[in-house]
C-alpha cells in the first residue's frame, strides 16, 4: 500500500471540558446541528407570511429532537443490535454507551411530525416540508463527529483518498464519513434549499429529502465497511442499503403524489 496515505491522529473524544462537565465531539456535533436548525427554522418562519411563528417552530423542533434521540437509539438497537437486546432488554436505555441509527431517527422524526400536526391541526405533509431542510446540516455535522472519533470507517482501498484509522488496522480505508458529510450534508442541503425557493406541492420537499438521502446512503454504503456482526445481507447489500430502499420508494411516492394532486 502507498506510504503517502494520511494517518488520522488519535483525537481525544472529549472536545471541551468545563469543570466536571465533559462535552464529547459527537455531542458537540449534535449541538451544532440543533443550533443551525433553530436558526434556519426562525428564518423560514420570518419568510412564511404568517403561516409559521417562531414559537410554533420551537415546539416542532423540540418534538423533532426528541424523535431523533429516541428513534435513533431504538433503531440502532432493533436494526443493528437486536440479539444484544434479547439478551438484555435494558441495553435499549444505555444511551451513554453509544449507538444511534439514522433510519431509526427518521422513524422518530416522522412520528414527531405526525404528533405535532395532529395536535395543532396542521397538514402532516406541510409540517414535513417545513422541517426537512433543517436536517442535512445536522447529518453532516454528525458525520464529522464520526470521522473525528475514528468510527464507521470505510472499506480498505488503494486509492489516494485512503486514510489509515488507528483502530481499523494498518491498511488505508475510504473515509466514508467524509463522503456522507459531502453528499448527505452539503449536497442534500443545497438541493433542498434550491428546490424550496419556489412554492412546491405539499409533500414534495419531504419527498426530495427522503429520495436524496436514500440514494446517497446507498451509494456511500458501497465504500463503507459493513457492521462486523452483520456483514453483507441479502444480495450482498448492507443493512444501511436495505433500510434506505424504503426511503427512496417513499420519497418518489411523495413527489409523484404532490404533483399529481396539484395538477387536479
Buried (B, 14 or more C-beta within 10 A) or exposed (E): EEEEBEEBEEEEBEBEEEEEEEEBBBBBBBBBBBEBBBEBBBEBBEEEEEEBEBEBBEBBBEBBBBBBBBBBBBBBBBBBBEEBBEEEEEBBEEEEEEBBBBBBBBBBBBBBBBBBBEEEEBEBBBBBBBBBBBBBBBBBBBBBBBBBBBBBBBBBBEEEBBBBBEEBEEBBBBBBBBBBBBBBBBBBBEBBEEBBEEEBBBBBBBBBBBBBBBBBBBBBBBBBBBBEEEEEEEEEBBBBBBBBEEBBEBBBBBBBBBBEEEEE
